[in-house]
């Protein structure tokens, strides 16, 4: 659980997201409150419920990114789901409980990864032992000793066989020691070896649940426990690749999956974050028919999950009352007050995210640690291409992105992706053929690549 203060959380979010200070403050407080809750007495801890957040704002202004970065800061299980995927019972769609199951699966993967990293050293030793066994196998008797054969005068291990084994044992021991030494020195990394690994794609049955007709898979291994033998498959790979594949198996043997599941469920219940996007799309229109009939039903199905209920998963029951729900929507054609009252009450904190300005676009292009300009410069550096953006080019890119958003559909910062891709299309295409070349992107170059498209409104609707 994060021990950052709200101010530090906002500072971390500022590294990747421009503006939207109100939303950042709201999620920072929500995250810090979860840390505070962990330090309360057990009886009071159970009574303190998270204050769910409703983000209101147009597409492309940072709603999803804020929630995703928040989860990374907290090292918390996180899933993003679209409310439009869910439909009420009787309509084709996903069951609302599936978002909780997805969260638990994410939590399982996170905890398992941590536990496997803790046993990395002993697992590596196990991998080395297996590789030595493959490269210099231990001798096996051609005829296994059977006590029944002794009773009926059959085969007995004689002195000659024992003598042969005794004479070979020192040679094999030396060979194995030499191979182990070369493995440790990394001399055999490119050598090919045939390994036998577990087939991680278990046989599945596809069934349809009776209520929501949601397609789901049943793992036969889970159904029959250990009765079904684990399937094996042989692969011929380099020693380097064999280490990676066998490391997973050896680490898996060293961790206790019961403990992993128990911790994962606890983390999902107490620290999990579910991001419900497009919540405005399930607002029923006044007097609507057809698809509108199911929209209010979706809200009513989501309600018990947000209120707090118990969802059955293949790892056991999972409670949802202490999960943090962050809902988001543009609300172009509806208002938050159009949601059913019970659901409104479960999102007491509401923040409005502002539309991005030309100044915001300019900052988005250059300031964040994952700024688009930095990304393209790094990408082309892999081809030994030097790419430079001038200040007037950045200004022009920001201005054109705002112009296209105003004249077509406003998709926020995502417009910068389409604009930049168009500007750099020719350079990206020819880069492999011009190693060592340098390109300067200035205002003139940007206008040369985009001016005709921007001026032709019909054309810009298709291209940008």
Secondary structure, 3 states (H helix, E strand, C coil): CCCCCHHHHHHHHHCCCCCCHHHHHHHHHHHHHHHHHCCCCHHHHHHCCCCCEEEECCCCCCHHHHHHHHHHHHCCCEEEEEHHHECCCCCCCECCCHHHHHHHHHHHHHHHHHHHHHCHHHHHHHHHHHHHHHHCCCCCCCCCCCHHHHHCCCCCCCHHHHHHHHHHHHHHHHHHHHHHHHHHHCCCCCCEEEEEEECCCCCEEEEECCCCCCEEEEEHHHHHHHHCCCCEEEEEEEHHHHHHHHHHHHHHHHCCHHHHHHHHHHHHHHHCEEEEECHHHHCCCCCCCCCHHHHHHHHHHHHHHHHCCEEEECCEEEECCCCEEEEEECCCCCCHHHCCHHHHHCCCEEEECCCCCHHHHHHHHHCCCCCHHHHHHHHHHCCCCEEEECHHHHHHHHHHHHHHHHHCCCCCCHHHHHHHHHHCHHHHHHHHHCCCCEEEECHHHHHHHHHHHHHCHHHHHHHC
